[in-house]
């Protein structure tokens, strides 16, 4: 099972990037998917999550209104559209997947790293001021 994140790069403040995460080895079409990030010298933090149906999304307060998570279950992918980027968004971004299909959780649990069983290798996003 592999989660491959891509789309990171260098962008100026105020710019946009779109991250993608492709899953292989099994289908995650009925699994919660999420994005986390880790800035240099900081702990990994939650960014966004999406229910397996795509009907519910969850965001960290720091990205709400600027980032949008979406999924394409037919393609086994999840994406993160990032707009109005700020220097403080600079981090390695990781996609993650829940290994238990069809589950739903209370809202706060979606932001917990313990929910996710599979993790991608990360893609670096650098936002210059």
Rosetta silent file (secondary structure, phi, psi, omega in degrees, C-alpha in Angstrom):
SEQUENCE: XXXXXXXXXXXXXXXXXXXXXXXXXXXXXXXXXXXXXXXXXXXXXXXXXXXXXXXXXXXXXXXXXXXXXXXXXXXXXXXXXXXXXXXXXXXXXXXXXXXXXXXXXXXXXXXXXXXXXXXXXXXXXXXXX
SCORE:     score description
SCORE:     0.000 S_00000001
   1 L     0.000  131.610 -177.232    0.000    0.000    0.000 S_00000001
   2 E  -141.366  138.079  171.601    1.410    3.356   -0.995 S_00000001
   3 E  -114.407  120.846 -176.597    0.284    6.949   -0.811 S_00000001
   4 E  -112.475  110.029  178.917    2.166    9.189   -3.206 S_00000001
   5 E   -91.923  143.464  178.704    1.911   12.918   -2.590 S_00000001
   6 E  -149.606  170.103  175.886    2.883   15.413   -5.279 S_00000001
   7 L   104.664   -4.281  178.462    2.428   19.026   -6.268 S_00000001
   8 L   -71.533  168.933  179.745    4.644   20.778   -3.770 S_00000001
   9 E   167.403 -167.368 -179.925    7.035   23.518   -4.734 S_00000001
  10 E  -102.112  129.391 -179.263    8.117   27.101   -4.225 S_00000001
  11 E  -142.955  151.210  177.129    5.481   29.818   -4.440 S_00000001
  12 E   -79.426  155.278  176.357    5.251   33.458   -3.442 S_00000001
  13 L   -54.948  136.998 -176.921    2.980   34.596   -0.654 S_00000001
  14 L    92.653  -11.278 -179.012   -0.543   35.007   -1.957 S_00000001
  15 L   -83.480 -174.150 -176.682   -0.063   32.316   -4.561 S_00000001
  16 L  -132.156  152.869  171.450   -1.677   28.924   -4.978 S_00000001
  17 E  -144.089  153.961  175.417   -0.671   25.290   -5.167 S_00000001
  18 E  -124.558  117.973  176.771   -2.603   22.082   -5.612 S_00000001
  19 E   -94.557  145.553  176.314   -1.383   18.955   -3.892 S_00000001
  20 E  -128.348  151.409  178.130   -2.453   15.510   -4.995 S_00000001
  21 E  -135.469  118.684  179.970   -2.223   12.147   -3.305 S_00000001
  22 E  -106.687  131.624  179.842   -2.538    8.952   -5.295 S_00000001
  23 E  -102.054  142.774  176.643   -3.164    5.677   -3.532 S_00000001
  24 E  -141.351  156.804  179.449   -2.030    2.331   -4.830 S_00000001
  25 L    97.701  -25.319  174.664   -2.103   -1.184   -3.515 S_00000001
  26 L  -166.174  165.072  178.801   -5.668   -0.977   -2.274 S_00000001
  27 L   -90.957  140.406  175.217   -8.695    1.209   -2.679 S_00000001
  28 L  -115.138   22.997 -175.764   -9.425    4.018   -0.235 S_00000001
  29 L   -64.810  -17.650  178.127  -12.717    4.962   -1.827 S_00000001
  30 L  -118.974   26.702 -178.766  -14.502    4.226    1.466 S_00000001
  31 L  -119.040  145.286  171.024  -11.832    5.579    3.801 S_00000001
  32 L   -62.994  137.696  177.282  -11.356    8.887    5.523 S_00000001
  33 E  -123.476  149.367 -178.480   -8.447   10.766    3.951 S_00000001
  34 E  -147.864  166.211  173.330   -6.493   13.626    5.423 S_00000001
  35 E  -123.477  136.553  173.594   -3.617   16.043    5.024 S_00000001
  36 E  -126.978  167.332  176.652   -1.119   16.938    7.709 S_00000001
  37 E  -145.102  155.550  177.839    1.965   19.138    7.630 S_00000001
  38 E  -138.074  115.635  177.459    5.187   19.514    9.515 S_00000001
  39 L   -86.639  157.050  179.745    7.185   22.712    9.524 S_00000001
  40 L   -54.947  127.722  177.746   10.894   22.734   10.399 S_00000001
  41 L    77.001    6.186 -178.620   11.362   22.350   14.132 S_00000001
  42 L  -122.128  165.096  177.695    7.663   21.843   14.771 S_00000001
  43 L   -79.404  158.527  176.639    5.388   18.904   15.370 S_00000001
  44 L   -65.999  138.180 -178.958    3.182   17.467   12.681 S_00000001
  45 E  -131.611  154.017  178.898   -0.205   19.174   12.607 S_00000001
  46 E   -70.678  141.757  176.233   -3.574   18.529   11.069 S_00000001
  47 E  -115.986  -56.145 -176.011   -4.538   20.479    7.957 S_00000001
  48 E  -160.730  157.042  176.315   -7.701   18.979    6.472 S_00000001
  49 E  -147.058  158.128 -179.864   -9.734   15.787    6.230 S_00000001
  50 E  -139.260  136.756  178.549  -12.566   14.446    4.140 S_00000001
  51 L   -66.304  165.228 -174.535  -15.089   11.736    4.861 S_00000001
  52 L   -65.212  -28.907  178.979  -15.129    8.661    2.659 S_00000001
  53 L   -82.111  -16.323 -174.883  -18.223    9.888    0.830 S_00000001
  54 L    85.196   -1.693 -175.729  -16.770   13.342    0.350 S_00000001
  55 L   -78.498  -17.591 -179.596  -19.827   14.823    1.994 S_00000001
  56 L  -129.635  136.544  177.464  -18.018   16.177    5.041 S_00000001
  57 E  -129.232  154.200 -176.002  -14.802   18.127    5.249 S_00000001
  58 E  -138.312  140.930 -176.579  -12.785   19.358    8.192 S_00000001
  59 E  -136.799  148.853  168.423  -10.116   22.040    8.388 S_00000001
  60 L   -68.552  147.373 -179.131   -7.644   23.465   10.822 S_00000001
  61 L   -57.827  -32.650 -175.605   -8.571   27.002   11.793 S_00000001
  62 L   -68.607  -18.026 -177.920   -5.324   28.254   10.298 S_00000001
  63 L  -118.026   -5.663 -176.613   -6.288   27.161    6.772 S_00000001
  64 L   -58.893  132.675 -179.316  -10.072   27.492    6.842 S_00000001
  65 L    88.757  -12.902 -179.692  -11.304   29.594    3.952 S_00000001
  66 L  -115.294  -33.560 -178.357   -8.015   29.243    2.055 S_00000001
  67 E  -108.302  149.373  176.833   -7.601   25.479    1.548 S_00000001
  68 E  -135.697  125.251  176.626  -10.046   23.022    0.026 S_00000001
  69 E   -99.147  141.954  178.129   -9.816   19.246    0.268 S_00000001
  70 E  -148.107  168.312 -179.707  -11.519   17.047   -2.303 S_00000001
  71 E  -145.137  154.304  175.010  -11.424   13.466   -3.487 S_00000001
  72 E  -126.659   97.511 -174.578  -12.019   11.396   -6.586 S_00000001
  73 L   -67.650  -27.810  178.086  -12.933    7.916   -5.452 S_00000001
  74 L   -66.430  -30.853 -178.925  -12.936    6.569   -8.989 S_00000001
  75 L  -100.451   -3.214  179.473   -9.272    7.560   -9.299 S_00000001
  76 L    60.907   42.369 -177.862   -8.358    6.726   -5.699 S_00000001
  77 E  -129.861  156.039  172.410   -6.983   10.235   -5.172 S_00000001
  78 E  -133.788  143.436 -176.480   -7.355   13.102   -2.742 S_00000001
  79 E  -127.136  158.626  176.303   -6.345   16.691   -3.423 S_00000001
  80 E  -134.464  108.544  175.945   -5.655   19.831   -1.450 S_00000001
  81 E   -87.435  122.020 -176.248   -6.156   23.156   -3.190 S_00000001
  82 E  -117.701  116.458  179.354   -4.204   25.821   -1.348 S_00000001
  83 L  -115.229  164.478  178.079   -4.922   29.476   -2.065 S_00000001
  84 L    48.982   48.288 -175.464   -3.707   32.713   -0.505 S_00000001
  85 L   -65.113  145.987 -179.558   -0.615   30.954    0.741 S_00000001
  86 L  -120.437  156.663  177.426    1.356   32.472    3.578 S_00000001
  87 H   -55.090  -32.855  179.580    4.980   31.975    4.632 S_00000001
  88 H   -71.895   -5.231  173.679    3.709   30.146    7.715 S_00000001
  89 H   -83.773   -7.129  179.453    2.221   27.497    5.414 S_00000001
  90 L   -60.584  124.081 -176.738    5.762   26.386    4.587 S_00000001
  91 E  -178.390  169.881  165.821    6.054   22.718    5.565 S_00000001
  92 E   -88.591  126.999 -177.913    6.238   19.173    4.335 S_00000001
  93 E  -101.945  131.569 -178.821    2.697   18.075    3.574 S_00000001
  94 E  -118.712  136.479  169.996    1.640   14.482    4.134 S_00000001
  95 E   -95.217  154.459 -176.330   -1.463   12.687    2.964 S_00000001
  96 E  -146.814  155.271 -177.547   -2.910    9.988    5.158 S_00000001
  97 E  -137.367  141.806  173.848   -5.633    7.361    5.008 S_00000001
  98 L   -78.205  130.074 -177.519   -7.802    5.521    7.490 S_00000001
  99 L   -83.380    0.779 -177.330   -7.366    1.768    7.099 S_00000001
 100 L  -111.774  102.346 -174.530  -10.925    0.995    8.237 S_00000001
 101 L   -67.525  148.501  173.396  -13.379    1.487    5.376 S_00000001
 102 L    78.339    6.763 -176.521  -16.825    2.912    5.842 S_00000001
 103 L   -85.855  148.559  169.316  -16.160    4.488    9.235 S_00000001
 104 L  -126.226  153.378 -173.227  -17.464    7.830   10.453 S_00000001
 105 L  -137.285  168.091  173.048  -16.209    9.643   13.517 S_00000001
 106 L   -67.761  153.399 -171.313  -16.961   12.594   15.740 S_00000001
 107 H   -53.483  -43.005 -175.131  -15.753   15.840   14.241 S_00000001
 108 H   -69.279  -25.251 -175.911  -12.724   16.364   16.456 S_00000001
 109 H   -70.684  -23.468 -179.722  -11.301   12.892   15.806 S_00000001
 110 H   -62.391  -23.401 -178.744  -10.672   13.655   12.140 S_00000001
 111 H   -89.999   -0.102 -178.614   -7.818   15.899   13.191 S_00000001
 112 L   -90.002  129.789  179.743   -6.092   13.183   15.223 S_00000001
 113 H   -63.944  -22.331 -178.367   -3.114   11.469   13.642 S_00000001
 114 H   -69.799  -16.550  178.903   -4.077    8.258   15.438 S_00000001
 115 H   -69.882  -28.122 -168.373   -7.076    7.864   13.118 S_00000001
 116 L   -97.236  132.453 -178.058   -4.823    7.322   10.097 S_00000001
 117 L  -100.230  -23.935 -176.289   -3.086    4.041    9.353 S_00000001
 118 E  -123.048  139.016 -177.622   -1.324    4.871    6.109 S_00000001
 119 E  -132.146  141.786  173.788    0.939    7.830    5.386 S_00000001
 120 L   -82.264  178.316 -174.559    2.555    9.198    2.271 S_00000001
 121 L   -84.958  -12.904  177.900    6.157   10.296    2.011 S_00000001
 122 L    95.907  149.525  174.849    5.408   14.015    2.009 S_00000001
 123 E  -135.274  135.482 -172.725    5.815   16.854   -0.439 S_00000001
 124 E   -85.618  129.265  173.621    7.568   20.123    0.406 S_00000001
 125 E  -115.718  124.072  178.495    5.722   23.415    0.105 S_00000001
 126 E  -121.977  123.065 -179.695    7.778   26.578    0.469 S_00000001
 127 E  -112.477  117.864 -178.751    6.080   29.962    0.540 S_00000001
 128 E   -92.477  148.367 -178.025    8.355   32.955    0.149 S_00000001
 129 L   -89.150    0.000    0.000    7.486   36.385    1.529 S_00000001
